[in-house]
Amino acid sequence: MAQYIIIYLGNDTPPPTDFDPAASKAKWGQWVQKLGAAAVNPGTPMMHSKIVSPDGVSDAGKQGSTGYTIVEAADMDAAIEMAKGCPYLEMGSLEVAELMQMPG
């Protein structure tokens, strides 16, 4: 099976006033548990994202990466179905990409 990276995007908006971090963490844990063995790397949060380009360095802004999960799936459609269950969608969007296996 191929591996896919689910990248968490755009969490630059303050959480709603009724946001419960413990409940959010519990939802994420339930989603990872549902993924089971398909979760190769259940998740790694990221902070303070910067964009490096030939023009210099800038803040990633509202669409910057805030974390990722790596899953094994039969194909892109299956990986997307896994991503659709991610509770991060309550705060931002997700990008799903197949990871290429490099020779070596």
C-alpha positions as CSV (number, residue, x, y, z in Angstrom):
1,M,0.0,0.0,0.0
2,A,1.1,3.5,-0.6
3,Q,1.6,6.1,2.1
4,Y,-0.2,9.5,2.1
5,I,0.5,12.6,4.1
6,I,-2.4,14.5,5.4
7,I,-1.3,18.1,6.0
8,Y,-3.2,20.4,8.4
9,L,-3.6,23.8,6.9
10,G,-4.8,27.2,8.0
11,N,-5.3,27.5,11.7
12,D,-4.6,31.2,12.0
13,T,-8.0,32.1,13.2
14,P,-8.6,32.3,17.0
15,P,-10.6,29.4,18.3
16,P,-14.3,30.0,19.1
17,T,-15.1,31.1,22.6
18,D,-16.6,27.8,23.5
19,F,-13.5,25.8,22.2
20,D,-12.6,23.0,24.6
21,P,-9.0,21.8,24.0
22,A,-9.6,18.6,26.0
23,A,-12.6,17.7,23.9
24,S,-10.7,18.6,20.7
25,K,-7.8,16.3,21.7
26,A,-10.3,13.5,22.5
27,K,-11.9,13.8,19.1
28,W,-8.5,13.7,17.4
29,G,-7.5,10.6,19.5
30,Q,-10.8,8.8,18.5
31,W,-10.1,9.5,14.9
32,V,-6.5,8.2,15.2
33,Q,-7.8,5.1,17.0
34,K,-10.3,4.6,14.2
35,L,-7.5,4.7,11.6
36,G,-5.8,1.9,13.5
37,A,-2.8,0.3,11.8
38,A,-3.3,2.6,8.7
39,A,-1.8,5.5,10.8
40,V,1.9,5.2,10.1
41,N,2.6,8.5,12.0
42,P,-0.6,9.5,13.8
43,G,0.3,13.1,14.0
44,T,3.0,15.7,14.5
45,P,2.0,19.3,15.2
46,M,4.1,22.2,13.8
47,M,4.5,25.8,14.9
48,H,5.7,29.1,13.5
49,S,5.7,28.2,9.8
50,K,7.7,30.3,7.3
51,I,7.8,30.2,3.5
52,V,11.3,30.3,1.9
53,S,11.4,31.4,-1.7
54,P,13.9,32.9,-4.1
55,D,12.5,36.3,-3.0
56,G,13.2,35.7,0.7
57,V,11.4,34.5,3.8
58,S,7.9,35.3,4.8
59,D,5.2,34.1,7.3
60,A,3.1,31.3,6.0
61,G,0.0,33.1,7.0
62,K,-3.5,31.6,7.2
63,Q,-2.8,28.7,4.9
64,G,0.4,27.6,6.6
65,S,1.0,24.0,7.7
66,T,0.2,23.3,11.3
67,G,0.8,19.6,11.4
68,Y,0.6,16.3,9.6
69,T,-0.5,12.7,9.8
70,I,0.9,9.9,7.6
71,V,-1.4,7.0,6.6
72,E,-1.2,3.9,4.5
73,A,-4.1,3.5,2.0
74,A,-5.0,1.5,-1.1
75,D,-5.3,4.7,-3.2
76,M,-5.8,8.5,-3.0
77,D,-9.6,8.0,-2.7
78,A,-9.2,5.8,0.4
79,A,-6.7,8.4,1.9
80,I,-9.2,11.2,1.3
81,E,-11.9,9.2,3.0
82,M,-9.6,8.8,6.0
83,A,-9.0,12.6,6.0
84,K,-12.7,13.4,5.8
85,G,-13.1,12.0,9.3
86,C,-10.3,14.2,10.8
87,P,-11.8,16.6,13.4
88,Y,-9.2,19.2,12.4
89,L,-11.7,20.1,9.6
90,E,-13.7,21.9,12.3
91,M,-10.8,24.5,12.4
92,G,-9.1,24.4,9.0
93,S,-8.5,22.4,5.9
94,L,-6.5,19.4,4.9
95,E,-4.2,18.6,2.0
96,V,-3.7,15.0,1.0
97,A,-0.7,13.9,-1.1
98,E,0.8,10.6,-2.0
99,L,4.4,10.1,-0.7
100,M,6.8,9.0,-3.4
101,Q,9.1,6.1,-2.5
102,M,12.7,7.2,-3.4
103,P,15.3,4.7,-4.5
104,G,18.1,4.2,-2.1
